[in-house]
């Protein structure tokens, strides 16, 4: 009887509410598994277990304890499993299970998949999920093979293969978790590691819809507007970020100054692209200058692409806001991108995402300023990194108080699900069809 009541309540939940509920259940399960005695080498507190499970499930990569030293093989497998679930999406795996069992995928499940993959309609979502699974596993496998060819000769078969397996999944899902204390700093100038790891998280972060469109379309002109914006924006932002990091950190002895020119370029490239929610680092992020940290705020806040493994407000959201501002300054009524008019409800959605995100980030920064003994830049960097599910840190994560850790847990959760998912889960639908008279309001 109790089970039936619970099932009825669960069925009545909206798709955003179901996603939040399932995410919470898996985080709690992951926390419980990480708290088991054989999951760690020396024990772990409940808060740290919750922090680690949330960071893995939201594919953020912030850590309060060293992953490679604090966790056993079992604990690391739990972490990488949460990363895979969180990165590819719970509903993606749910659809796979339904297909394996031969069960029909009904309208309710299609709506959940639509919400989870951020699609505008339910048409073709099941086919999209199939493509996501096949493509993701194929790319992770290719990454594993190439990394194994690089690391097995250096570390031996067991250690090299495991490192390749762990980092391939972590990179493709934009998680940023590493089994090494200094992430990828030992490979700052290694072309294979830089190219493979960055390829994995760029492909994972650009969005499955774009990749599908890229494979299907013969020319750039044939692509959907979303794909054009994502590809153009990704290239432009990455080039600007690489150039900025190279200039700003060139003479910094804690990052690039002591490297050769080639290693400086590799380091600049990797740090430029990793801020797009990847979370790995090949130089010491705690040593970057204030100007560089401030520049990285913007990159982390924007994040990756829709329907991707990354976080942030998304590149297309930022692009729509920028184009809306340019349209207003030019005295025009509708923003136009690549010969296509952006509908007003898309502009309003982008505005809502941005404003809600700013409010969440501002509130969390305010809380941590009150509770933590760190500089404002370090706190702001930590919070924006958590919200964008980036995972980069200026070295303060392990020093956070219990309140600070809980605040970061909360914002990682929001950053992964998206502010609108939370808003829609709490909002009551407006079924009235009333239009009120227009009147001007003085602004500016």
The 8 nearest C-alpha neighbors of each residue, nearest first, counted from 0:
[[1, 3, 2, 4, 5, 6, 7, 8],
 [0, 2, 4, 3, 5, 6, 7, 8],
 [1, 3, 5, 0, 4, 6, 7, 8],
 [4, 2, 6, 0, 5, 1, 7, 8],
 [5, 3, 7, 1, 6, 2, 8, 0],
 [4, 6, 2, 8, 3, 7, 9, 1],
 [5, 7, 3, 9, 4, 8, 2, 10],
 [8, 6, 4, 10, 9, 5, 3, 11],
 [7, 9, 5, 11, 6, 10, 4, 12],
 [10, 8, 6, 12, 7, 11, 5, 17],
 [11, 9, 7, 12, 8, 6, 13, 17],
 [12, 10, 8, 9, 7, 13, 6, 17],
 [13, 11, 9, 10, 16, 17, 14, 8],
 [12, 14, 16, 15, 17, 11, 424, 10],
 [13, 15, 111, 17, 16, 18, 114, 110],
 [16, 14, 18, 424, 420, 17, 13, 19],
 [15, 17, 424, 19, 13, 14, 18, 12],
 [18, 16, 20, 14, 19, 15, 12, 21],
 [19, 17, 15, 21, 20, 16, 22, 14],
 [18, 20, 16, 22, 17, 21, 23, 15],
 [19, 21, 17, 23, 18, 22, 16, 24],
 [22, 20, 24, 18, 23, 19, 17, 25],
 [23, 21, 19, 25, 20, 24, 18, 26],
 [22, 24, 26, 20, 21, 25, 27, 19],
 [23, 25, 21, 27, 22, 26, 28, 20],
 [26, 24, 28, 22, 27, 23, 29, 21],
 [25, 27, 29, 23, 28, 24, 52, 53],
 [26, 28, 30, 24, 25, 29, 23, 31],
 [29, 27, 25, 31, 26, 30, 24, 32],
 [30, 28, 26, 32, 52, 31, 27, 25],
 [29, 31, 49, 27, 48, 33, 52, 28],
 [32, 30, 34, 28, 29, 33, 27, 35],
 [31, 33, 29, 34, 35, 30, 28, 38],
 [32, 34, 30, 38, 35, 31, 48, 74],
 [33, 35, 31, 32, 48, 30, 43, 36],
 [34, 36, 38, 32, 33, 37, 31, 39],
 [37, 35, 38, 39, 34, 42, 40, 33],
 [36, 38, 39, 35, 71, 40, 73, 74],
 [39, 37, 74, 71, 33, 35, 73, 36],
 [40, 38, 70, 71, 42, 69, 37, 41],
 [39, 41, 69, 70, 71, 42, 38, 37],
 [42, 40, 39, 69, 43, 36, 70, 37],
 [41, 43, 39, 40, 36, 44, 34, 69],
 [42, 44, 34, 47, 48, 45, 41, 39],
 [45, 43, 47, 46, 48, 42, 34, 49],
 [44, 46, 48, 47, 49, 43, 34, 30],
 [45, 47, 49, 48, 44, 50, 401, 405],
 [46, 48, 50, 44, 49, 45, 51, 43],
 [49, 47, 45, 30, 51, 46, 50, 33],
 [48, 50, 30, 46, 52, 47, 51, 53],
 [49, 51, 47, 53, 48, 52, 408, 54],
 [52, 50, 54, 48, 53, 49, 47, 55],
 [53, 51, 49, 55, 30, 29, 54, 50],
 [54, 52, 56, 50, 55, 51, 26, 57],
 [53, 55, 59, 51, 57, 52, 60, 56],
 [56, 54, 58, 82, 52, 53, 57, 81],
 [57, 55, 85, 81, 53, 82, 58, 54],
 [56, 58, 415, 54, 59, 55, 85, 53],
 [59, 57, 174, 55, 56, 82, 54, 60],
 [60, 58, 388, 390, 54, 174, 389, 57],
 [59, 61, 390, 175, 176, 174, 54, 58],
 [60, 62, 390, 59, 54, 391, 63, 396],
 [63, 61, 64, 60, 51, 396, 65, 397],
 [62, 64, 397, 396, 47, 65, 61, 51],
 [65, 63, 62, 66, 397, 69, 47, 68],
 [64, 66, 68, 69, 67, 180, 62, 63],
 [67, 65, 69, 178, 68, 70, 64, 177],
 [66, 68, 178, 65, 179, 69, 70, 180],
 [69, 67, 65, 66, 70, 40, 71, 178],
 [70, 68, 40, 66, 65, 39, 67, 64],
 [71, 69, 39, 74, 40, 66, 68, 38],
 [70, 72, 74, 39, 73, 38, 40, 75],
 [71, 73, 75, 74, 76, 70, 38, 39],
 [72, 74, 76, 71, 38, 75, 77, 37],
 [75, 73, 38, 71, 77, 70, 76, 72],
 [74, 76, 78, 72, 77, 73, 70, 79],
 [75, 77, 73, 79, 78, 74, 80, 72],
 [76, 78, 74, 80, 75, 79, 81, 73],
 [79, 77, 75, 81, 76, 80, 55, 82],
 [78, 80, 82, 76, 81, 77, 75, 83],
 [81, 79, 77, 83, 82, 78, 76, 84],
 [80, 82, 56, 84, 78, 79, 83, 55],
 [83, 81, 79, 55, 85, 56, 80, 84],
 [84, 82, 80, 86, 81, 85, 87, 79],
 [85, 83, 81, 82, 88, 86, 89, 87],
 [84, 86, 56, 82, 88, 83, 57, 87],
 [87, 85, 308, 172, 83, 88, 84, 82],
 [88, 86, 84, 85, 83, 308, 91, 89],
 [89, 87, 85, 91, 86, 90, 84, 92],
 [88, 90, 91, 92, 84, 93, 85, 87],
 [89, 91, 93, 92, 88, 112, 94, 115],
 [90, 92, 88, 94, 89, 93, 128, 95],
 [91, 93, 95, 90, 94, 89, 96, 88],
 [92, 94, 90, 96, 95, 91, 89, 97],
 [93, 95, 97, 91, 92, 96, 90, 98],
 [94, 96, 92, 98, 93, 97, 99, 91],
 [97, 95, 99, 93, 98, 94, 100, 92],
 [96, 98, 94, 102, 100, 95, 99, 101],
 [99, 97, 101, 95, 96, 100, 102, 94],
 [98, 100, 96, 101, 97, 95, 102, 94],
 [101, 99, 97, 98, 102, 96, 95, 103],
 [100, 102, 98, 99, 97, 103, 96, 104],
 [103, 101, 97, 100, 98, 104, 99, 96],
 [102, 104, 105, 101, 97, 98, 100, 108],
 [105, 103, 108, 102, 109, 106, 97, 94],
 [106, 104, 108, 107, 103, 109, 110, 102],
 [105, 107, 109, 108, 110, 104, 121, 111],
 [108, 106, 110, 109, 105, 111, 14, 104],
 [107, 109, 111, 110, 105, 106, 104, 112],
 [110, 108, 106, 112, 111, 107, 113, 121],
 [109, 111, 113, 107, 108, 112, 106, 114],
 [112, 110, 108, 14, 114, 109, 113, 115],
 [111, 113, 115, 109, 114, 110, 90, 116],
 [112, 114, 110, 118, 116, 111, 115, 121],
 [113, 115, 117, 111, 112, 116, 110, 14],
 [114, 116, 112, 113, 117, 111, 90, 88],
 [117, 115, 306, 113, 118, 114, 112, 88],
 [118, 116, 114, 115, 306, 113, 119, 305],
 [119, 117, 113, 120, 116, 114, 121, 306],
 [118, 120, 117, 121, 113, 114, 122, 116],
 [121, 119, 122, 118, 113, 124, 123, 110],
 [122, 120, 124, 113, 109, 123, 110, 119],
 [121, 123, 120, 124, 125, 109, 113, 119],
 [122, 124, 126, 125, 127, 121, 120, 128],
 [125, 123, 127, 126, 121, 122, 128, 113],
 [126, 124, 128, 127, 123, 129, 109, 94],
 [125, 127, 129, 123, 128, 124, 130, 131],
 [128, 126, 124, 130, 125, 129, 131, 123],
 [129, 127, 131, 125, 130, 126, 91, 124],
 [130, 128, 126, 132, 131, 127, 133, 125],
 [129, 131, 127, 133, 128, 132, 134, 126],
 [132, 130, 128, 134, 129, 133, 135, 127],
 [133, 131, 135, 129, 130, 134, 136, 128],
 [134, 132, 130, 136, 135, 131, 137, 129],
 [133, 135, 137, 131, 132, 136, 130, 138],
 [136, 134, 138, 132, 137, 133, 131, 139],
 [135, 137, 139, 133, 138, 134, 140, 132],
 [136, 138, 134, 140, 135, 139, 133, 141],
 [139, 137, 141, 135, 140, 136, 134, 142],
 [140, 138, 142, 136, 141, 137, 167, 143],
 [139, 141, 143, 137, 138, 142, 136, 144],
 [140, 142, 138, 144, 143, 139, 137, 145],
 [143, 141, 139, 140, 145, 144, 167, 146],
 [142, 144, 140, 163, 146, 141, 164, 167],
 [145, 143, 147, 141, 142, 146, 140, 148],
 [146, 144, 148, 142, 147, 143, 141, 149],
 [145, 147, 149, 143, 163, 148, 144, 150],
 [148, 146, 150, 144, 149, 151, 163, 145],
 [147, 149, 145, 146, 150, 151, 144, 152],
 [148, 150, 146, 147, 151, 145, 152, 153],
 [151, 149, 159, 147, 153, 152, 154, 148],
 [150, 152, 159, 155, 156, 154, 147, 153],
 [153, 151, 150, 155, 154, 149, 148, 156],
 [154, 152, 150, 151, 155, 149, 159, 156],
 [155, 153, 159, 151, 158, 150, 152, 156],
 [154, 156, 151, 159, 152, 158, 157, 153],
 [157, 155, 151, 159, 160, 158, 154, 152],
 [156, 158, 160, 159, 155, 161, 151, 154],
 [159, 157, 161, 160, 154, 155, 156, 162],
 [160, 158, 151, 150, 154, 162, 156, 161],
 [159, 161, 163, 147, 157, 162, 158, 156],
 [160, 162, 164, 158, 163, 159, 165, 157],
 [161, 163, 159, 165, 164, 160, 166, 158],
 [164, 162, 143, 160, 146, 147, 161, 166],
 [165, 163, 161, 167, 143, 162, 166, 160],
 [166, 164, 162, 167, 168, 163, 161, 169],
 [167, 165, 169, 163, 168, 164, 170, 162],
 [166, 168, 170, 164, 143, 169, 165, 142],
 [169, 167, 171, 166, 170, 165, 139, 172],
 [168, 170, 166, 174, 172, 167, 171, 175],
 [171, 169, 173, 200, 167, 172, 168, 199],
 [172, 170, 199, 200, 203, 168, 173, 169],
 [171, 173, 86, 308, 174, 169, 170, 203],
 [174, 172, 277, 170, 200, 171, 309, 175],
 [175, 173, 58, 169, 59, 60, 172, 176],
 [174, 176, 278, 60, 279, 277, 173, 169],
 [177, 175, 60, 174, 169, 178, 279, 278],
 [178, 176, 179, 182, 175, 166, 66, 67],
 [177, 179, 67, 66, 180, 176, 182, 162],
 [180, 178, 182, 177, 181, 67, 66, 183],
 [179, 181, 182, 65, 178, 67, 177, 66],
 [180, 182, 179, 184, 183, 185, 283, 280],
 [181, 183, 179, 177, 180, 184, 280, 279],
 [184, 182, 281, 185, 186, 280, 181, 187],
 [183, 185, 281, 187, 186, 282, 181, 182],
 [186, 184, 183, 187, 281, 181, 182, 188],
 [187, 185, 189, 184, 183, 188, 281, 192],
 [186, 188, 281, 184, 266, 189, 185, 262],
 [189, 187, 262, 186, 265, 190, 266, 261],
 [188, 190, 186, 192, 191, 187, 193, 265],
 [191, 189, 193, 192, 194, 188, 265, 195],
 [192, 190, 194, 193, 189, 195, 149, 146],
 [191, 193, 195, 194, 189, 190, 196, 186],
 [194, 192, 190, 191, 196, 195, 197, 189],
 [193, 195, 191, 197, 192, 196, 198, 190],
 [194, 196, 198, 192, 197, 193, 191, 199],
 [195, 197, 199, 198, 193, 194, 192, 170],
 [196, 198, 200, 194, 199, 195, 201, 193],
 [199, 197, 195, 201, 196, 200, 194, 202],
 [200, 198, 171, 196, 202, 197, 201, 170],
 [199, 201, 171, 203, 170, 173, 197, 202],
 [202, 200, 204, 198, 203, 199, 197, 205],
 [203, 201, 199, 200, 205, 204, 198, 171],
 [202, 204, 200, 171, 201, 308, 205, 307],
 [205, 203, 201, 307, 309, 303, 202, 308],
 [206, 204, 304, 202, 203, 201, 307, 303],
 [207, 205, 307, 306, 304, 209, 204, 208],
 [206, 208, 210, 209, 306, 307, 211, 131],
 [207, 209, 211, 210, 206, 212, 306, 226],
 [210, 208, 226, 212, 207, 211, 206, 213],
 [209, 211, 213, 207, 212, 208, 214, 206],
 [210, 212, 208, 214, 209, 213, 207, 215],
 [211, 213, 209, 215, 210, 214, 216, 208],
 [214, 212, 210, 211, 216, 215, 209, 222],
 [215, 213, 211, 212, 216, 210, 217, 209],
 [214, 216, 212, 213, 211, 217, 222, 210],
 [217, 215, 213, 218, 212, 214, 221, 222],
 [216, 218, 215, 221, 219, 214, 213, 222],
 [219, 217, 220, 221, 216, 222, 213, 215],
 [218, 220, 221, 222, 217, 227, 216, 213],
 [221, 219, 218, 222, 223, 227, 216, 217],
 [222, 220, 218, 219, 216, 223, 217, 212],
 [223, 221, 219, 220, 216, 226, 212, 227],
 [222, 224, 226, 225, 227, 221, 212, 220],
 [223, 225, 227, 226, 228, 222, 337, 339],
 [224, 226, 228, 223, 227, 229, 209, 315],
 [227, 225, 209, 229, 223, 224, 228, 230],
 [228, 226, 224, 230, 225, 229, 231, 223],
 [227, 229, 225, 231, 226, 230, 232, 224],
 [230, 228, 226, 232, 227, 231, 233, 225],
 [231, 229, 233, 227, 232, 228, 226, 234],
 [232, 230, 228, 234, 233, 229, 227, 235],
 [231, 233, 229, 235, 230, 234, 228, 236],
 [234, 232, 230, 236, 231, 235, 229, 237],
 [233, 235, 237, 231, 232, 236, 238, 230],
 [236, 234, 232, 238, 237, 233, 231, 239],
 [237, 235, 239, 233, 238, 234, 232, 240],
 [238, 236, 240, 234, 239, 235, 272, 233],
 [239, 237, 241, 235, 240, 236, 234, 242],
 [238, 240, 236, 242, 237, 241, 243, 235],
 [241, 239, 271, 237, 243, 238, 242, 236],
 [242, 240, 271, 268, 238, 267, 244, 243],
 [241, 243, 245, 239, 240, 244, 238, 246],
 [244, 242, 240, 246, 245, 241, 247, 239],
 [243, 245, 247, 241, 246, 267, 242, 248],
 [244, 246, 242, 267, 243, 249, 248, 247],
 [247, 245, 243, 249, 244, 248, 242, 250],
 [246, 248, 244, 245, 249, 243, 291, 290],
 [247, 249, 251, 245, 250, 246, 244, 255],
 [250, 248, 246, 255, 256, 245, 251, 247],
 [251, 249, 256, 248, 252, 255, 247, 246],
 [250, 252, 248, 256, 253, 254, 249, 255],
 [253, 251, 256, 254, 257, 250, 255, 249],
 [254, 252, 286, 251, 255, 283, 287, 256],
 [253, 255, 252, 282, 251, 283, 256, 286],
 [256, 254, 249, 258, 263, 257, 251, 248],
 [255, 257, 252, 250, 251, 249, 258, 254],
 [258, 256, 255, 252, 259, 254, 253, 251],
 [259, 257, 255, 256, 262, 263, 260, 261],
 [258, 260, 262, 261, 263, 257, 256, 255],
 [261, 259, 263, 262, 264, 258, 265, 255],
 [260, 262, 264, 263, 259, 265, 188, 258],
 [261, 263, 188, 265, 259, 264, 260, 258],
 [264, 262, 260, 266, 261, 265, 255, 258],
 [263, 265, 267, 261, 262, 266, 268, 260],
 [264, 266, 262, 268, 267, 263, 188, 269],
 [267, 265, 263, 269, 264, 268, 187, 262],
 [268, 266, 264, 241, 245, 270, 265, 269],
 [267, 269, 241, 265, 271, 266, 270, 264],
 [268, 270, 266, 271, 272, 267, 273, 265],
 [271, 269, 273, 267, 272, 268, 266, 280],
 [272, 270, 241, 240, 268, 269, 273, 267],
 [271, 273, 269, 274, 270, 275, 237, 268],
 [272, 274, 277, 270, 275, 278, 271, 269],
 [275, 273, 276, 299, 272, 271, 298, 277],
 [274, 276, 302, 273, 303, 272, 299, 277],
 [389, 277, 275, 274, 309, 302, 388, 278],
 [278, 276, 173, 273, 175, 389, 275, 279],
 [279, 277, 175, 390, 389, 391, 273, 276],
 [280, 278, 175, 277, 273, 182, 183, 281],
 [279, 281, 282, 183, 182, 270, 184, 278],
 [280, 282, 184, 183, 187, 266, 186, 182],
 [283, 281, 184, 254, 280, 284, 266, 187],
 [282, 284, 285, 286, 254, 253, 281, 280],
 [285, 283, 286, 393, 287, 282, 392, 280],
 [284, 286, 393, 394, 283, 287, 392, 253],
 [285, 287, 253, 284, 283, 254, 288, 393],
 [288, 286, 284, 285, 291, 254, 292, 289],
 [289, 287, 291, 290, 292, 286, 248, 251],
 [288, 290, 292, 291, 293, 287, 376, 294],
 [289, 291, 293, 288, 292, 294, 247, 287],
 [290, 292, 294, 288, 293, 289, 295, 247],
 [293, 291, 289, 295, 294, 290, 288, 296],
 [292, 294, 296, 290, 291, 295, 289, 297],
 [293, 295, 291, 296, 292, 297, 290, 298],
 [294, 296, 292, 298, 297, 293, 299, 291],
 [297, 295, 293, 299, 294, 298, 300, 292],
 [296, 298, 300, 295, 299, 294, 301, 293],
 [297, 299, 295, 301, 300, 296, 274, 302],
 [300, 298, 302, 296, 274, 301, 297, 387],
 [299, 301, 297, 311, 387, 302, 298, 296],
 [302, 300, 311, 312, 313, 298, 299, 314],
 [303, 301, 311, 275, 299, 313, 310, 300],
 [304, 302, 313, 204, 309, 275, 310, 314],
 [305, 303, 205, 313, 206, 307, 314, 204],
 [304, 306, 307, 206, 313, 117, 303, 205],
 [307, 305, 206, 116, 117, 207, 304, 208],
 [308, 306, 206, 204, 305, 309, 304, 207],
 [307, 309, 86, 172, 204, 203, 173, 87],
 [310, 308, 204, 303, 307, 276, 173, 302],
 [309, 311, 387, 388, 302, 415, 303, 276],
 [312, 310, 387, 302, 301, 300, 313, 303],
 [311, 313, 301, 302, 316, 300, 353, 352],
 [314, 312, 304, 303, 302, 311, 301, 316],
 [313, 315, 317, 316, 304, 301, 303, 318],
 [314, 316, 318, 317, 313, 319, 229, 228],
 [317, 315, 349, 319, 313, 318, 314, 312],
 [316, 318, 320, 314, 315, 319, 321, 301],
 [317, 319, 315, 321, 316, 320, 322, 314],
 [318, 320, 322, 316, 321, 317, 323, 315],
 [319, 321, 323, 317, 318, 322, 324, 316],
 [322, 320, 318, 324, 323, 319, 317, 325],
 [321, 323, 325, 319, 324, 320, 334, 326],
 [324, 322, 326, 320, 334, 321, 325, 319],
 [325, 323, 327, 321, 326, 322, 328, 320],
 [324, 326, 322, 328, 327, 323, 329, 321],
 [327, 325, 323, 329, 331, 334, 324, 328],
 [328, 326, 330, 324, 329, 325, 331, 323],
 [329, 327, 325, 330, 326, 324, 331, 323],
 [328, 330, 326, 327, 331, 325, 324, 332],
 [329, 331, 327, 328, 326, 332, 325, 333],
 [332, 330, 326, 329, 327, 333, 334, 328],
 [331, 333, 330, 326, 334, 327, 329, 323],
 [332, 334, 331, 335, 340, 326, 341, 323],
 [335, 333, 326, 323, 341, 322, 340, 336],
 [334, 336, 340, 339, 338, 341, 333, 337],
 [337, 335, 339, 338, 340, 334, 341, 224],
 [338, 336, 339, 335, 224, 227, 340, 228],
 [337, 339, 336, 335, 340, 224, 341, 334],
 [340, 338, 336, 335, 337, 341, 224, 334],
 [341, 339, 335, 334, 342, 333, 336, 338],
 [342, 340, 334, 335, 339, 343, 345, 333],
 [341, 343, 345, 344, 340, 346, 333, 334],
 [344, 342, 346, 345, 347, 341, 333, 348],
 [343, 345, 347, 346, 342, 348, 341, 349],
 [346, 344, 348, 343, 347, 342, 349, 341],
 [345, 347, 343, 349, 344, 348, 350, 319],
 [348, 346, 344, 350, 345, 349, 351, 343],
 [347, 349, 345, 351, 350, 346, 344, 352],
 [350, 348, 316, 346, 352, 347, 351, 345],
 [349, 351, 347, 353, 348, 352, 354, 346],
 [350, 352, 348, 354, 349, 353, 355, 347],
 [353, 351, 349, 355, 350, 354, 356, 348],
 [352, 354, 356, 350, 351, 355, 357, 349],
 [353, 355, 357, 351, 356, 352, 350, 358],
 [356, 354, 358, 352, 357, 353, 351, 359],
 [355, 357, 359, 353, 354, 358, 352, 360],
 [356, 358, 354, 360, 359, 355, 361, 353],
 [357, 359, 355, 361, 356, 360, 362, 354],
 [360, 358, 356, 362, 357, 361, 355, 363],
 [359, 361, 357, 363, 358, 362, 364, 356],
 [360, 362, 358, 364, 363, 359, 357, 365],
 [363, 361, 365, 359, 364, 360, 358, 366],
 [364, 362, 366, 360, 365, 361, 359, 367],
 [365, 363, 367, 361, 366, 362, 379, 368],
 [364, 366, 362, 368, 363, 367, 361, 369],
 [367, 365, 363, 369, 364, 368, 362, 370],
 [366, 368, 370, 364, 369, 371, 365, 403],
 [367, 369, 365, 366, 370, 371, 364, 375],
 [370, 368, 367, 366, 371, 365, 372, 364],
 [369, 371, 367, 368, 366, 403, 372, 402],
 [372, 370, 367, 373, 368, 369, 399, 400],
 [373, 371, 370, 374, 368, 369, 399, 367],
 [374, 372, 371, 377, 375, 378, 395, 368],
 [375, 373, 377, 376, 378, 372, 368, 379],
 [374, 376, 378, 377, 379, 373, 368, 364],
 [377, 375, 379, 374, 378, 380, 289, 292],
 [376, 378, 380, 374, 375, 379, 393, 381],
 [379, 377, 381, 375, 380, 376, 382, 374],
 [378, 380, 376, 382, 381, 377, 364, 375],
 [381, 379, 377, 383, 378, 382, 384, 376],
 [382, 380, 378, 384, 379, 392, 383, 385],
 [381, 383, 385, 379, 384, 380, 386, 378],
 [384, 382, 386, 385, 380, 381, 387, 379],
 [383, 385, 389, 381, 387, 382, 386, 390],
 [386, 384, 388, 411, 382, 383, 387, 381],
 [385, 387, 414, 383, 411, 388, 410, 384],
 [386, 388, 311, 310, 384, 389, 385, 300],
 [389, 387, 59, 385, 310, 386, 276, 390],
 [276, 390, 388, 278, 384, 387, 59, 277],
 [389, 391, 60, 278, 61, 59, 384, 388],
 [392, 390, 278, 389, 384, 61, 279, 393],
 [393, 391, 394, 381, 390, 284, 395, 285],
 [392, 394, 285, 284, 377, 395, 391, 380],
 [393, 395, 392, 285, 396, 397, 284, 377],
 [394, 396, 398, 397, 393, 399, 392, 377],
 [397, 395, 398, 63, 399, 394, 62, 392],
 [396, 398, 63, 395, 399, 64, 62, 394],
 [399, 397, 395, 396, 400, 63, 394, 371],
 [400, 398, 403, 396, 397, 404, 395, 371],
 [401, 399, 403, 402, 404, 398, 371, 370],
 [400, 402, 404, 403, 405, 399, 46, 406],
 [403, 401, 405, 400, 404, 406, 370, 399],
 [402, 404, 400, 406, 399, 401, 405, 367],
 [405, 403, 407, 401, 406, 402, 399, 408],
 [404, 406, 408, 402, 407, 403, 409, 401],
 [407, 405, 403, 409, 404, 408, 402, 410],
 [406, 408, 404, 410, 409, 405, 411, 403],
 [409, 407, 405, 411, 406, 410, 50, 404],
 [408, 410, 406, 412, 407, 411, 405, 413],
 [409, 411, 413, 407, 412, 386, 408, 414],
 [412, 410, 414, 385, 408, 386, 413, 409],
 [413, 411, 409, 410, 415, 414, 57, 408],
 [414, 412, 410, 416, 415, 411, 417, 418],
 [413, 415, 386, 411, 417, 412, 416, 387],
 [414, 416, 57, 412, 413, 417, 310, 411],
 [417, 415, 413, 414, 420, 412, 418, 421],
 [416, 418, 414, 420, 419, 415, 413, 421],
 [417, 419, 421, 420, 413, 422, 356, 352],
 [418, 420, 422, 421, 417, 423, 352, 351],
 [421, 419, 423, 15, 417, 422, 418, 424],
 [420, 422, 424, 419, 418, 423, 425, 417],
 [423, 421, 419, 425, 424, 420, 426, 418],
 [424, 422, 426, 420, 425, 421, 419, 15],
 [423, 425, 16, 421, 15, 422, 426, 420],
 [426, 424, 422, 423, 421, 427, 16, 420],
 [427, 425, 423, 424, 422, 428, 421, 429],
 [426, 428, 429, 425, 423, 424, 430, 422],
 [429, 427, 430, 426, 423, 431, 425, 424],
 [428, 430, 431, 427, 432, 426, 433, 423],
 [431, 429, 428, 432, 427, 433, 426, 434],
 [432, 430, 429, 433, 428, 434, 427, 435],
 [431, 433, 430, 434, 429, 435, 428, 436],
 [432, 434, 431, 435, 430, 436, 429, 437],
 [435, 433, 432, 436, 437, 431, 430, 438],
 [434, 436, 433, 437, 438, 432, 431, 439],
 [437, 435, 438, 434, 433, 439, 440, 432],
 [438, 436, 435, 439, 434, 440, 433, 441],
 [439, 437, 436, 440, 435, 441, 434, 442],
 [438, 440, 441, 437, 442, 436, 435, 443],
 [439, 441, 442, 438, 437, 443, 436, 435],
 [440, 442, 439, 443, 438, 437, 327, 436],
 [443, 441, 440, 439, 438, 327, 328, 324],
 [442, 441, 440, 439, 327, 328, 324, 330]]
